Amino acid sequence: MVEVADERPAPPYPIESVDRTLTLIRMLAERREVKLSEVREQLGVGQSTAHRLLAMFVYRGFAVQDSATRAYRAGPALLTLRHDPEVRLDVARDIRPMLSWLARESGETAHFGVLDGTDVRYVDVVESNQVLRVTGRRAQTRPAHATSIGRAMLSAESDASVRARYRGGPSHADTHTDFDALLRELAQSRRRGYARNRGDVEPGVCSVGVAVVTRDGELLGGLSVAAPESRWSTPIERADVKLLLDVAAKLAASTE
């Protein structure tokens, strides 16, 4: 039986599999990240059992795995159960209908994400229905400074807040390695009212992103539209930005 750090007595007929699942939910909710070894030790199970349980959590959206560290974090399905600012928007009620409209009007893939430290965590996506399209990144993470959606959200913060977020400075092979360069990029995004990305993460993929901010200045998340470079142009960029700003305003208003 898994030990839980509280004083409540165990039920007379405990179900061990349920107890393990609930304990793992608690671990993901309370910690920034958890490692496979920590899950194995906390649940008192073998590595294969811990791995299978985490794999199901990832499959159902309750966890995401960092591709670099291999550690696990709370996924979008778990975050929707938490009552904190980053999930004030309901995925099914608020976000998905707006993304569907955005993908339909733009003809391209639309994402909604939130900042998670120096990363963007993609909460939901609606893919383009075109044969050649950008694939969705639901439940994945990317460096915030290397994506349009991340830059848009970072540009909604002050330079001091961004500096605090990037204590060690940003690092990515194909993007900003100089922190001052990142701040200049964010300043340009603030002036434009949106951020752009031209193949900084994936060659041949272009995108634009905007932040979703309430009238009180609370950052709720970010939106982006991504398309193959072969379909990208300045007029299309402008049209997509207009759509994004419209959706961002509606999402922000839905929390008031």
C-alpha positions in Angstrom: 0.0 0.0 0.0 1.3 3.5 -0.9 2.0 5.8 2.1 0.2 9.1 2.0 1.4 12.1 4.0 -1.8 12.8 5.9 -3.6 11.6 9.1 -6.7 10.1 7.5 -7.3 6.4 8.2 -7.1 4.0 5.3 -10.4 2.5 4.1 -11.2 -1.0 5.2 -10.9 -2.4 1.6 -8.3 -0.3 -0.2 -7.8 -0.7 -3.9 -4.1 -0.6 -4.5 -4.2 0.3 -8.2 -6.5 3.3 -7.5 -4.3 4.4 -4.6 -1.2 4.4 -6.8 -3.0 6.4 -9.5 -4.2 9.0 -7.0 -0.7 9.2 -5.4 0.8 9.8 -8.8 -1.7 12.6 -9.5 -0.8 14.2 -6.3 2.9 14.0 -7.1 2.4 15.7 -10.5 0.1 18.3 -9.0 2.5 19.3 -6.2 5.9 19.1 -7.9 7.4 20.9 -10.9 8.5 17.6 -12.3 8.9 14.0 -11.3 11.4 11.3 -12.4 10.7 7.7 -13.2 12.9 6.6 -10.3 10.9 8.9 -7.9 7.6 7.4 -9.0 9.0 3.9 -8.6 10.2 4.7 -5.1 7.1 6.6 -4.0 4.7 3.9 -5.3 6.7 1.0 -4.2 6.6 -0.7 -7.7 9.0 -2.0 -10.2 10.4 0.2 -13.0 8.2 -1.4 -15.7 5.0 -0.9 -13.7 6.0 2.8 -13.0 6.8 3.3 -16.7 3.5 1.8 -17.9 1.5 3.9 -15.4 3.3 7.1 -16.6 2.8 6.1 -20.2 -1.0 6.0 -19.6 -0.9 9.4 -17.9 0.9 10.8 -21.0 -1.6 9.1 -23.3 -4.6 10.5 -21.4 -3.0 14.0 -21.1 -2.5 13.9 -17.4 1.3 14.1 -17.8 3.9 15.3 -20.4 7.4 14.2 -20.7 10.3 16.6 -21.2 12.2 15.3 -24.3 15.5 16.6 -22.9 15.4 15.6 -19.2 13.0 12.7 -19.6 11.2 13.9 -16.4 7.4 14.2 -16.2 5.2 17.2 -15.5 1.5 17.8 -15.0 -0.3 17.6 -18.4 -3.2 19.6 -19.7 -5.9 17.2 -18.5 -4.6 17.5 -14.9 -4.1 21.2 -15.1 -7.7 21.8 -16.0 -8.6 20.4 -12.6 -6.5 23.0 -10.8 -7.7 26.4 -9.8 -4.9 28.6 -10.7 -4.6 31.5 -13.2 -3.0 29.5 -16.0 -6.1 27.3 -16.4 -8.8 29.8 -15.9 -10.0 29.0 -19.4 -11.9 25.8 -19.8 -10.4 23.7 -22.6 -13.7 22.2 -23.8 -15.9 25.2 -23.3 -13.7 28.1 -24.1 -10.5 27.1 -25.9 -11.5 24.3 -28.3 -14.3 26.2 -30.0 -12.1 29.3 -30.5 -9.3 27.1 -31.9 -11.7 25.3 -34.2 -12.9 28.7 -35.6 -9.3 29.9 -35.9 -8.1 26.8 -37.8 -11.1 27.0 -40.1 -10.8 30.7 -40.9 -7.0 30.6 -41.3 -6.9 27.2 -42.9 -3.9 26.4 -40.7 -3.0 24.7 -37.4 -4.0 26.6 -34.3 -2.5 26.2 -30.8 -3.2 27.4 -27.3 -0.4 27.2 -24.7 0.8 28.5 -21.4 4.2 29.4 -20.0 5.8 26.7 -17.8 9.1 28.2 -16.6 11.1 29.0 -19.7 9.0 26.6 -21.8 5.7 26.7 -23.6 3.3 23.9 -22.7 0.8 23.3 -25.5 -2.6 22.8 -23.9 -4.7 22.3 -27.0 -4.5 22.3 -30.7 -6.8 22.0 -33.8 -4.9 21.0 -36.9 -5.4 22.3 -40.4 -7.5 20.0 -42.6 -5.1 20.4 -45.5 -2.9 17.5 -46.6 0.3 19.6 -46.2 0.0 21.0 -42.7 1.8 21.6 -39.4 1.2 18.8 -37.0 -0.2 19.6 -33.6 1.9 19.7 -30.4 -0.7 19.0 -27.8 0.8 18.1 -24.4 4.3 18.9 -25.7 6.8 21.6 -24.5 9.1 23.8 -26.5 11.5 26.6 -25.5 9.4 29.7 -25.1 12.0 32.0 -26.7 12.2 29.9 -29.8 8.4 29.9 -30.6 6.0 32.7 -31.7 3.5 31.7 -29.0 6.2 31.8 -26.4 7.7 35.1 -27.5 4.2 36.6 -27.5 3.6 35.6 -23.9 7.1 36.7 -22.9 6.5 40.0 -24.5 3.5 40.5 -22.3 5.9 40.4 -19.3 8.3 43.2 -18.2 12.0 42.8 -19.0 12.6 42.4 -15.3 10.1 39.5 -15.1 11.7 37.9 -18.2 15.2 38.3 -16.7 14.0 36.5 -13.5 12.5 33.7 -15.6 15.8 33.2 -17.5 18.3 33.4 -14.7 20.8 31.4 -16.7 19.9 33.0 -20.0 18.2 31.3 -23.0 20.0 28.7 -25.0 18.9 27.0 -28.2 21.0 25.9 -31.2 19.2 27.9 -33.8 17.8 30.9 -31.9 18.8 33.5 -29.3 21.9 32.7 -27.4 22.4 36.3 -26.3 19.9 37.5 -23.7 20.0 41.1 -24.9 19.0 39.8 -28.4 16.0 38.1 -26.9 14.9 41.3 -25.1 15.2 43.2 -28.4 13.1 40.6 -30.1 10.5 40.9 -27.3 10.5 44.7 -27.6 9.7 44.3 -31.3 6.9 41.9 -30.5 5.4 44.4 -28.1 5.5 47.2 -30.7 3.9 44.9 -33.3 1.4 43.4 -31.0 2.3 39.9 -32.0 5.4 37.6 -32.3 6.6 35.8 -35.4 8.6 32.7 -36.0 10.3 31.8 -39.3 11.7 28.2 -38.9 13.4 28.8 -35.6 12.2 25.5 -34.2 11.3 23.5 -37.3 12.7 24.4 -40.7 10.0 25.2 -43.2 7.4 26.1 -40.5 6.2 29.7 -40.0 3.9 31.0 -37.3 2.6 34.1 -35.6 1.5 34.3 -32.0 -0.3 36.6 -29.6 -0.8 36.7 -25.8 -4.2 36.3 -24.2 -4.2 39.1 -21.5 -7.1 40.3 -19.5 -8.0 44.0 -19.0 -6.3 43.8 -15.6 -3.1 42.6 -17.3 -3.3 39.0 -16.3 -1.6 36.6 -18.7 -3.9 33.7 -19.4 -1.9 32.0 -22.2 -1.0 32.4 -25.8 -2.4 31.6 -29.3 -0.6 30.8 -32.5 -1.3 29.9 -36.1 1.4 27.8 -37.8 1.7 27.0 -41.5 4.2 25.4 -44.0 6.6 28.1 -45.4 5.3 27.4 -48.9 2.0 28.9 -48.0 3.3 31.8 -46.0 3.3 35.5 -47.1 3.1 38.9 -45.6 -0.6 39.3 -46.5 -1.4 36.0 -44.9 0.6 36.9 -41.8 -1.4 40.1 -41.4 -4.7 38.2 -41.9 -3.8 35.6 -39.4 -2.7 38.2 -36.8 -6.1 39.8 -37.2 -7.8 36.5 -36.5 -5.6 35.8 -33.5 -6.2 39.2 -31.9 -9.9 38.7 -32.3 -9.8 35.3 -30.6 -7.5 36.5 -27.9 -9.9 39.3 -27.0 -12.8 36.9 -26.9 -11.0 34.5 -24.6 -9.9 37.3 -22.3 -13.4 38.6 -22.1 -14.8 35.2 -21.2 -13.1 35.4 -17.8 -14.6 38.7 -16.8 
